[in-house]
């Protein structure tokens, strides 16, 4: 199972290395990791996607909470949240398929951010499934280069409770 964890940490040198070291030292695999400054310049938010069962997640949470520079650990998996990725995809184009590549980008609400004689660079944001689908539609044209961010996530303001049975 995939778990998304949001970790608020002190924005100081070495914090990322200590957290990544905690994961590797305990044999936990990080599927995705993104880090960025928050609205408070002294605090960074790490969005970490980890694979494993609930026991693994429980261990990860306990270990993260022990680290000095960690302010808060939030298991996003247990609440409603918004998750996005960013992808930049450089696709081969020819005069005969340029319009088709543009149409695929438009269908996925992606942007063409660079146009060259032989390539288009497509920028897309969305959930993992959307990015995966866009990549699969662009593959037949020839993907020259691609880079994807990991997930970034924020909890939704409205957290409707599930009805009790």
N, C-alpha and C positions, 0 to 999 in steps of 0.2 A: 504494500500500500504506500501511496505517496503522501507525505506530510509537509505542509508549508508552515514554517516557523518565522515569526518576526521577532528580531532581537534588537532592542535599543541599547546601544553601547556608547561609552565615552569616545569622542572623536579625537583619538590620540594615536601616535605611531605605535605599531606593534600589536594593537588589539586584534586586527584581522589575523595576523600570524598566530596569536595565542588561541583564537577560536578555531581556526583551521587545524592547528596542531592538536587541539582537544579531540576533534573529530577523527583525525587519522590515528592518533594514539590509542583510541578505543575501537578502531576498526569500523567506524560508521562511514558510509559512503555519501558524499554530498552530490546530489544530482544537479543542483543549480545553486549559485550563490551570487547575490548582487548586494552592493553596499553603496550608500550615498548619504550625504549630509541631510539632516532634517530641517524643519523650520527653526530649530535651535542649533546654531553653528557648533556648539560644544557636544552635540549628540549626533550619532549616525544610526541609520536603520539598516540592519542586515536582513535580507529575505533569504532564507535557506530552505531549499527543498531537499528532503531526506527520504530515502526509501526504507521500509521496514514495518514491522508490526507495532502495536501499541506499546509493547514492552521496550522496544528500541526507542520509541519516541519518549517514553517516560524517563529512560536513562539519559537521553540527550538533554531533556529539560532540566533534570537534576544537575547534570554536569555543567551546563551553561550557567545555571543560577549560582554555582559555586565560584565562577570566575569574577575577579575583582572589578573589572571594567564593564561588566554587564549590569545595566540598570533594570531591564525588564525583558521577560521572555513571554511571547504570546503564541499559543498554538492556534494558528489561523484555521486549521483543518476542522476544528470543533465549532466554528462560527461561520457566518456568511461573510464572504470577502470578495473583493475585486482583485483579479490577478491579470497581469498583462506581461507580454514579452515584446521586444523590438527585434526586427530582423532587417538586415541590409543584404540584398541579393543582387549580384551582378550577373545578368543574363545575356547570352549571345543573341544578337539580332541580325537579321538580313533585311534588305529593302522589302522583301516579300512577306516577312512575318512581324514587322514592327507593329502594325495595327493590332495583330492578334495578341502580342505581349501586352500592349497597352490595355486591351479589353480585359485580359485576365487580371491585371493589376486593378482596374476599375471595379470589377466584380467583387474583389476582396477588399475594396476601399483602401487600397495601397496607393502610394505616390511614386511616380517616377522622379527621382531626385537628381539623376545625372544621365545625360544622353551623350553617347559617343557614336562614332561611325559603326563600331562593331558590337557595342554593348549598351544596355540600359541598366541603371542601378535602381532597384525597387526598394522602397522603405515600407515596412508593414508593422503595425502594432495590433496585438490582440492576444487571445488565449492561445495556449499551446496547440490545440486542435486546428484553429484557424491558420496559424503559421505553417503547421505541417501540411495542411491541404494546399495552401498557396505554393509551397515548395514542390509538392508533387505535380501540380499543374505546370510549373515553370521548368521542371527537369527535362522534358522533351526538347525544349529550346536550347538547352545546354547551360547549366549553371557554371560560371567561370570561378566565382568566389562567393562565399557566404559567411556572414557572422550573425550570431544570435545572442541576445542577452539572456540571462536567466530571468526567472520570474520576479516581478515586483508585485507587492500585494498590500492592500489596506483593508481593514474590516469595514463592513457596511455600517452606517449609522443605525439603521433599523434592523433589529434582530428579533424577528417574530418567533415566539415560542411555538414549539411543536405541540399539537393537541395531545393531551394525556389520554392513554387508552385504559 
